Amino acid sequence: MQNTFQKQSFSCITDYALEIINAVDLEQITHFFDNLIGDQYLEDNYRFRRLSRFKIDERPCRGSLGKGTREFDNKIVKLPHNYLFQSSDYNPILGDVVREYPEIEAELIKQKDFKKIILEFYEFCKLCSQFNEIAVHQIRTITSESNIGEPAPEGVHQDGVDLVGIFCVNRENITGGVTKLSQSKNGSPVLTKILNPGEFLVFADSQFWHYTSPITTKSTGTGVRDVFVLTCPGLLPPAAK
């Protein structure tokens, strides 16, 4: 495992990264999860979701830090609306279904704390992918006394991308939601961890299988788990690639 200060030595084949991003002010982004739309592709109404895609435009800055140095101004560019598609080889529940989700709210995209998460993920994309396209899934999973929430209804899986990142924004009145990484579908976990708010897990999709266990409420009322799931690249229908 590598942390945020060792990206240059991060191995896309053997490593995963577990970070705490203290620079992100969670209070500035948490309330946007209250505006999510129910996922029409799942029964029981326990998941809410938005999806947007971005590319990173690396531009040389006009100024210079000194002789022989070059800075880059990483600009996040929102891409046009598109669909989500996974083969049934990767998703036994919703595989081969062309899905459409509403875009992430413009006001959230403007937030510097949201941009920090994308740019942090992009640092790993530069190491592990030839793509500079990043899909951001904004997901709320809820649970109640009568309903269990399933963060990963497809079970232990891979997504069919180069890189996956899971950034936890909020956990409220829940137990469970344990994230596991393993090097094969039925293998013993190499990581078993509840991701707490501010923690960011990044890993190469081809090298690790992942799963997050169901959530239940600690007490009466509703429990919520809010995360951003980032992938590089996004998952587009074949005709849109």
C-alpha positions in Angstrom: 0.0 0.0 0.0 1.2 3.5 -0.8 0.0 6.8 0.6 -0.3 10.3 -0.9 3.3 11.2 -0.4 4.7 8.2 -2.4 2.9 8.4 -5.7 6.1 8.2 -7.7 6.7 4.7 -6.4 3.1 3.5 -6.6 2.9 0.3 -8.5 -0.3 -0.1 -10.6 0.2 -3.9 -10.4 0.7 -4.6 -6.7 -0.4 -1.5 -4.8 -3.5 0.1 -3.6 -3.6 3.6 -2.0 -5.5 4.5 1.2 -5.4 8.2 1.9 -7.0 10.7 4.3 -7.5 13.9 2.3 -7.6 16.6 5.1 -7.6 19.4 2.5 -11.2 18.5 1.5 -13.8 20.4 3.6 -16.6 17.8 3.7 -19.2 20.3 5.0 -19.0 22.1 1.6 -20.1 19.0 -0.4 -22.1 16.8 2.0 -25.5 18.6 1.5 -25.4 18.0 -2.2 -26.2 14.3 -1.6 -29.6 15.3 -0.3 -30.5 16.2 -3.9 -29.7 12.9 -5.5 -32.2 11.1 -7.7 -33.4 7.5 -7.0 -31.7 4.8 -9.1 -34.5 3.6 -11.4 -32.6 0.4 -12.3 -32.7 -1.1 -8.8 -35.7 -2.2 -6.8 -36.4 -1.2 -3.1 -35.3 2.4 -3.6 -32.2 2.2 -1.5 -29.7 3.9 -3.9 -29.6 7.4 -5.3 -27.2 8.5 -8.0 -25.8 11.1 -10.3 -23.0 10.7 -12.9 -20.8 13.1 -14.8 -17.6 12.8 -16.8 -14.6 15.0 -16.9 -11.3 15.3 -18.7 -8.2 17.0 -17.4 -6.6 19.6 -19.6 -3.0 20.0 -18.7 -1.7 23.3 -19.9 1.8 24.7 -19.4 1.6 27.8 -17.3 2.9 31.1 -18.7 5.2 31.7 -15.8 8.1 29.5 -14.7 9.4 28.5 -11.3 13.0 28.7 -12.6 15.3 27.5 -15.2 14.4 24.1 -16.7 11.2 23.9 -14.7 7.6 23.8 -16.0 4.3 24.1 -14.1 1.0 22.8 -15.2 -2.4 24.3 -14.6 -4.7 21.3 -14.4 -8.1 22.4 -15.7 -11.1 20.2 -15.1 -13.4 20.2 -18.2 -16.9 18.7 -18.0 -17.7 16.4 -20.9 -21.1 16.2 -22.6 -23.9 14.0 -21.1 -23.6 10.3 -21.9 -24.7 6.9 -20.8 -23.3 4.2 -18.5 -22.7 0.6 -19.8 -21.1 -2.4 -18.3 -20.8 -5.9 -19.9 -22.6 -8.7 -18.1 -19.1 -10.2 -17.7 -18.5 -7.5 -15.0 -22.0 -6.8 -13.7 -24.4 -9.8 -13.4 -27.2 -7.5 -12.1 -27.2 -4.7 -14.7 -24.8 -6.0 -17.3 -25.6 -5.2 -20.9 -28.1 -2.5 -19.9 -27.6 1.0 -21.2 -28.2 3.2 -18.2 -28.8 6.9 -17.9 -28.3 9.0 -14.8 -28.8 12.8 -14.2 -25.7 14.9 -14.2 -24.0 16.1 -11.0 -25.3 19.5 -10.0 -23.4 22.5 -11.5 -23.0 24.1 -8.1 -21.2 21.0 -6.7 -18.9 20.9 -9.7 -17.9 24.5 -9.0 -16.8 23.6 -5.4 -13.1 23.6 -5.0 -13.3 20.7 -2.6 -15.0 18.6 -5.3 -12.3 19.5 -7.7 -9.6 18.5 -5.2 -11.0 14.9 -5.2 -10.9 14.7 -9.0 -7.3 16.1 -9.2 -6.1 13.8 -6.5 -7.5 10.8 -8.4 -6.0 12.1 -11.6 -2.5 11.9 -10.1 -3.0 8.1 -10.0 -4.5 8.1 -13.5 -1.3 9.5 -14.9 0.6 6.6 -13.5 -1.9 3.8 -14.3 -3.8 4.8 -17.5 -3.4 6.3 -20.9 -6.8 8.0 -20.5 -7.4 11.4 -19.0 -11.2 10.9 -18.8 -12.7 10.5 -15.3 -16.2 9.5 -14.5 -17.6 10.6 -11.1 -20.5 8.6 -9.7 -22.2 10.5 -6.8 -24.0 7.8 -4.8 -26.1 7.7 -1.7 -27.1 4.3 -0.2 -29.8 4.4 2.5 -31.0 1.9 5.0 -33.9 1.7 7.5 -35.4 -0.7 10.0 -37.3 -2.4 7.2 -34.7 -2.1 4.4 -31.1 -3.1 4.0 -28.9 -0.9 1.8 -26.6 -2.6 -0.7 -23.6 -0.5 -1.8 -22.5 -3.4 -4.2 -25.6 -5.4 -5.2 -23.5 -7.1 -7.9 -21.3 -8.8 -5.3 -17.5 -9.1 -5.5 -16.6 -7.6 -8.8 -14.4 -5.7 -11.1 -15.7 -2.8 -13.3 -13.7 -3.1 -16.5 -11.8 0.1 -16.2 -8.1 1.0 -15.5 -8.5 2.6 -12.1 -11.1 2.9 -9.4 -11.3 5.4 -6.5 -13.8 5.4 -3.6 -14.0 8.6 -1.6 -16.2 8.5 1.5 -18.1 11.7 2.2 -20.5 10.7 5.0 -21.6 7.8 7.2 -24.6 8.5 9.4 -26.5 6.1 11.7 -25.1 2.9 10.0 -23.2 -0.3 10.7 -21.6 -2.3 7.9 -20.4 -0.9 4.7 -17.1 -2.7 4.9 -15.0 -2.4 1.8 -12.8 -5.3 0.8 -10.1 -5.8 -1.8 -8.9 -9.2 -3.0 -6.6 -10.4 -5.8 -9.2 -12.9 -7.1 -12.9 -13.2 -6.9 -12.9 -15.9 -4.2 -9.5 -14.9 -2.7 -8.9 -13.8 0.8 -9.1 -10.0 1.3 -5.9 -8.0 1.3 -7.8 -5.1 2.7 -10.8 -5.0 4.9 -11.8 -1.5 5.9 -14.7 0.8 6.7 -14.0 3.9 4.8 -14.7 6.9 7.0 -15.5 10.4 5.9 -12.4 11.9 4.2 -10.8 8.6 3.3 -10.0 7.8 -0.3 -9.2 4.3 -1.6 -7.6 4.0 -5.1 -6.7 0.7 -6.9 -6.1 -0.8 -10.3 -9.3 -2.5 -11.4 -7.5 -5.3 -13.3 -5.5 -6.3 -10.2 -8.1 -6.2 -7.5 -11.6 -7.4 -7.0 -13.7 -5.2 -4.7 -16.9 -5.3 -2.6 -18.7 -3.3 0.0 -20.9 -5.1 2.5 -24.6 -4.1 3.2 -25.4 -1.3 5.6 -28.0 -1.5 8.4 -29.1 1.2 10.8 -27.6 1.6 14.2 -30.8 2.9 15.7 -34.3 4.0 14.6 -34.6 6.1 11.6 -32.7 6.2 8.3 -29.0 5.5 7.8 -27.0 6.8 4.9 -23.6 6.2 3.3 -22.4 8.8 0.8 -19.5 8.3 -1.6 -18.0 9.4 -4.8 -16.9 6.5 -7.0 -14.4 7.6 -9.6 -13.2 5.5 -12.6 -10.6 6.1 -15.3 -11.9 5.9 -18.0 -15.7 6.1 -17.8 -17.9 3.2 -18.9 -19.6 4.1 -22.2 -21.8 2.1 -24.5 -19.7 0.5 -27.3 -21.1 2.9 -30.0 -20.1 5.9 -27.9 -16.4 5.0 -27.4 
